[in-house]
Amino acid sequence: MIRTVDAIYENGLFRPLEDVDLPNQEKVRLLFLPESEAASDDDLSAWAIALLAERSPSFAFLADPREDIYTLEDGEPVE
């Protein structure tokens, strides 16, 4: 389950600003976006979305050559 939780970095630790309801010692992966770089409270910037897509295994299937179904003959060039 992916969640967004606001936190404060303090003395070398990230302190969530709300209850995260996780078991003690649960490992998680943090992707942090400083508030100053966020587009708004409920939106990620285009850069952050691209970074998430790049690092997420969700798009790994695109590396499969069978997914590359288009050729240079498809469509028209964009100028």
GIVENPE-V537462 format. One record per residue. RES is the residue in one letter. PHI is phi in whole degrees, 0 to 359 (999 if undefined). OMEGA is omega in degrees with one decimal (* if undefined). NEAR is the number of other C-alpha atoms within 12 Angstrom. Layout:
RES/PHI/OMEGA/NEAR  RES/PHI/OMEGA/NEAR
This chain:
M/999/177.7/7  I/264/179.9/11  R/225/172.3/14  T/251/-179.3/20  V/228/175.0/21  D/288/-179.3/22  A/213/175.6/20  I/239/175.3/17  Y/271/-172.4/15  E/213/177.5/10  N/53/176.5/7  G/83/-179.1/7  L/232/171.7/10  F/270/-179.4/16  R/249/179.5/15  P/296/179.5/18  L/267/176.0/13  E/210/178.5/14  D/292/-178.8/13  V/264/175.5/18  D/50/176.9/11  L/238/174.8/13  P/295/177.6/9  N/301/179.9/8  Q/70/177.1/7  E/293/177.1/9  K/277/175.9/8  V/225/174.4/13  R/249/-178.9/12  L/259/167.7/16  L/240/-175.2/20  F/252/178.6/21  L/233/-180.0/25  P/305/-176.5/17  E/306/-179.1/19  S/294/-179.4/11  E/259/-179.4/15  A/284/-179.7/18  A/292/176.9/16  S/199/-177.6/13  D/299/-175.7/15  D/242/178.3/11  D/230/170.5/15  L/265/177.2/22  S/291/177.9/19  A/301/178.3/14  W/299/-178.4/15  A/294/178.5/21  I/295/178.6/17  A/297/179.0/13  L/296/177.2/17  L/299/180.0/20  A/297/-179.1/15  E/295/-174.1/15  R/265/-177.8/14  S/273/175.6/17  P/287/-177.9/12  S/299/-176.7/11  F/253/-178.3/15  A/299/-178.9/13  F/299/-178.7/12  L/291/177.5/15  A/284/179.4/12  D/288/-178.5/10  P/303/178.9/10  R/293/178.5/9  E/280/-178.5/12  D/274/-172.3/12  I/267/-178.3/11  Y/259/177.9/11  T/238/178.0/10  L/296/179.6/9  E/280/179.4/8  D/280/174.4/9  G/72/179.9/8  E/235/180.0/9  P/293/176.7/8  V/265/-178.8/4  E/242/*/3
